[in-house]
Amino acid sequence: MGETPRINLDSPQYDQSDFIGRLQHFSGITDWRLCFKSDEELDEAKDLLQKYKLGQEPPGTPDEKIWYAKRVYESAFHPDTGEKQNVIGRMSFQVPGGMILTGAMLTFYKSTPAVVFWQWANQSFNALVNFTNRNAKSPLTVEQMGMAYISATGAALGTALGLKSFLAGRASTLLQRYVPFAAVAAANCINVPLMRQNELMHGIVVCDEAGNELVNSKVAAVKGISQVVLSRIIMAAPGMTLLPVIMERLEKQAWLRRNPRLNAPFQVFACGVFLTFMTPTACSIFNQKCSLNTATLAKLEPDAYARLKAKCHGHVPDTVNFNKGL
């Protein structure tokens, strides 16, 4: 009998060409339980993977243990630099962090000071997540990161306070409960593009099927960033759109009126349930290995297409690929 094939640690465990495979992959990476792993456990996972690459893992180590170590490693270490990420910025912390912030935004939507504080806290959290998961190949200056943070926070606060003021006395309480979602959506439309502005200005590297880098494309950057923005909004949408309807009905119940302190804990817990499912789902909607038709590149970005044609000596592939990010 032949030997069992070695695991290719450079590829995901599941097929990324279909939604189910991507969902299985991201369910592992974004598992909130992984953010509670100790530094010792994280270093053990990294050490095991390094030994496996060299063929020096302990004899009899099952494949399942290697795959789990890969999950733990990818949940905590930056894919470009290999550095250990801060806990709050990790994708595995999206559920614990997001449930507190989202639950608070939905609970305290009536008080102006509370709206200001929780929108600021949420954008600070998003900025840290974006910085932690930044593309090391397109680094931002401190000034650029500061501008992205200030702009996104300003957009969130402007949307939240503007809608709050406009809807007060004009709209039902149910409609007013949707103000936090509008603010979060507006901020995402500004925050993500600004945090990745270098890609929009200089383009993102596109590759052929073999992974060979070809040219930089601004069109690819626009497509990838647009998909990321949409995914972020979809991630927040169920909790921030369904929960207001649920709370509008629950708050009319006698038991909740007698125990108003249960309002915030209930909404935080409910947001946690929504995010547990929606974080991997939203990440799985689009393939992280995004593709771009070269005919589109020729039409919208002729200069980049000309460089591509020269690089490929006239044999231009039908499509090129690039990493869209998260």
N, C-alpha and C positions, 0 to 999 in steps of 0.2 A: 504493500500500500504506500502511496506517495505521502509526502508531508503535507500538513494543512497549510494552505496559502497564508502568507503573512498579511497582516492588516495594513492597508495603505493609510497612514495617519494624516496624509495631506488631503484626503477626501472625506466627506461626511459619511456616516454609517448608512444613511437612507438616501434613496434616489431623489435628487432635488429638481427633477424635471416635472414632477407632478405635485399637486397641492398636499396630498396625504404624506408623501415623503418629507416635504418641507415642514409640515406640521409636527411630525414625529421628531424631526431634528430640533426645531425651535422649542418644542415642549421640554426637551432635555436641557437646552442652553438657558432658558428663562425660568427654570424650576426655582421657585423662591426659597426652597429649602437649602439650595446650594450657597446662598449668601451668608448662611450661618456656619459654613465650614471654617475651621481654624486655619491659621497660617501653616501650621504643621501638616494638616491634611492636604492643603493646596500644594505645598512643596513636595509631599510624598507622591501626589498624582503627577506633578511635573517630572520628578525624578524617575518614576516608573516609565513614563513615555520616552524619556531620553535613553534609558537603558534598553527599551524595546527597539528603538531605532537602530541601536548598535548591536542588537541581538544578544543583549546581556541581561535580559529580564530573568527573574527566578524561574527555575525549571518547573514546568507544569502550570504556569500562569494561564488561566483560562482567558479566552477572547473577551468574555463579558467584562472581566476586570479591566482589560485594556480600554474597551469602549467607555466604561464608566469613568476611568481616569481621564480620558479625552474630554468627556462632558464636563468634569470638574475643572479641568485646566482651561477649557474654552470659556467657562463661565466667569473666570477671574483674571485671566492674563490677556493683555492686549495682543491682537493677532499680528500686528506689524512689528512692535518693539519687543514683545515677549515680557514686558514689565507687568508686575502685579498691579491691578487696578484698585483704586479706592473703592470701598464697599458700597457706598451710596451711589456711585456712578455705574455700577455693574448692571447688566441687563437682568440678572437674577434678582436685583433689588427693586425692579419695576413694580412688582405687586405690593410689597410692604410699604415702599415709599409712596407709590401712587394711590393706594387705598386711603392712607391718612390724609393726603392733600386733597384728593378728589372728594372724599367724604366731608371734609371740612368746608370746601368751597360750596358744596351742595347744601350743607346744613346752615351755614352762616351767610346766606346770600342777601339778607335784609339789611344788615348793619354795614354802613360805609367803611368804618375802620377795619372791620373783619374782612370785607371784600378786598381792601387794599393789602392787608397783611397776607392773606392766603393766596392771592394772585401773585404777589411778590415772591412768596415762599415757593410756589409752584414753578415759576420761571427760573428761580435760583436753582431748584432741583433739576429742571430741564437743561439749564446751562451746564451744570456739573456732569450730567449724563452725556451731553454732546461733547464736552471737553474730554471726558474719560474715554469715549469711543471714537475720538477724532481719527481722521486719516493721517497717519504719520508721513505719508508721501506728499501731503498738501497742508503743511503746518500753517496755523494762523498766528499773527502777531498778537501781543497783548492788547494793542489798540483795536484790532479787528474783533477779538473776542469780547472786549468791553462794549464795542458798538453793537454787536449782536445781542448781548445781554440787555443793554439799555433799551434797544429798539423793541425787542420782544416783550420786555416788562412793560414798556410804555404802551404797546399795542394792546396787551392784555388788560391793563388798568383803564386805558381809554375806552375800550369796548365795554368792559364790565360796568364802569361808572356811568358811561354815556347811556347805555341801554337801561341801566337801573334807574337813572333819572328820568329818561323818556317814558319808561313803562309804568313808573309809579303813578297810581291813580288812573291810568289809562287801560291797563291790561289785567287779566286775571292773575291770581297768585301762581297758577300752574305755568303760565307763559313766563312769568318773572323767574321761575326756577330754572329756565333754560339759559339765562344770562351767563352763568359760569361756562357752559359748553361753548357758547359763541365766543367768549373771551379766549378760551383755550385754543379753539380752532384758528382764530385770527392770529394768535401768537405763534402757533406752529407754522403758519404760512410765511411768517417773517423770520422766526428764529432759525429754522433749518437752512433756508437758502443763505442767510447771512453767515452762519457758522461754516458753511461750505462755499463761501464766495470765491475762494481761489480756484475751485473747480469750474465755477461759472465763468470766471475771467480768463483762465488759461486752458480749460478743458480737462477732461478725465481720460486716462490712458485706456485705449481699446486694444483688444488682443484677438488673435485668430484662435481657432479651435485647439491648437497645440499650446496655447498660453503665451505665444510670442508677442511682445509688446510692439504695436504698430505706430499709431499716432495719437495725439491728444485731440479730443473732440468736445466742443462746447454743447453740441446737440445731445450727446450722450449724457453729459452732466445735467442738462435740463431734464431729460427723461428720467434719470435715476433719482434726482432730488425730488421731482414731482411725485414719483411713486412713494418715496419715503414720507413726504408730507401727508399724502393721502392715507398711508398706513398708520401714521401717528394719530390722525383724526379718527379713523375707523376704530383704533384701539380704545379711544376714550368714549366713543359714541354710545354704545349700549348702556353703560353705567350712567352716563350723564344725560341720557334721553329717556330711558325706561324708569330709572329710579325716581325722578320727579313725579311721574304718574303714580307710582306705587306709594310714595310718601304723601301725595295729595289725598289719597284715600285713607291711608293709615292714620294720618293726623286727625281725622274725624272720628276715629275710634276712641271709646271711653278709656281703654287701658293705657293708650299712649298720652292722652290728655292728662291722666292722673300721674303719669311717669314721664314728664318731658325730657328728663335727663337721658332717657334711653334713645332719644332721637339721633344724636351724634354717633354713639357706638354702633347703632343699627346701620346707619348709612355707611360708616367706615367699613364694617364687616361686609355689607352688600357689595360695596365697590371692590373689596378684595376678591369676592367670588367672581364678579364680572371680569376683573383684570386677570385672574388666574387662567381663564379660558381665552380672553381676548388678546392678551399679550402675544402668545405664540401664534394665534390665528392671524392677527394683523401682520406679524412678521412673515407669515407664510403666503400671503396673498400674491406677492410678486416674487419671482425667483431672484435671489441675491446676485446670481450670475445673469445679468440683464443682457439682452441682445439688441442690436441696432442694424436695420437693413442698410446696406451700403448705398442703395439707390436713394434712400432718404438723405443720407449723408451727402451724396452728390448734389442733391437739389437744394438742401438747406445750408450746407457748409462746403462749398466748392473748393476752397483752399485746403481744407483738411482732406478732402477726397483726392485732390491732386497729390498731396504728400503721401497718402495711402497708396495711390496707384504707382508712384515712384518707388515706394518701399517694397511693394509686391511685384515690381518689374512688369506691371501690366496685368498680372493675374490676380485681380481683386476678388476676394471671397464675397459670397452673397450677403453674409452677415458677419458682424464683429461682436465681441463680447466685452463686458466690463463689470466690475463689482460696484453695485449701486449703493452699498452701505446699508445701515439700519436706521 
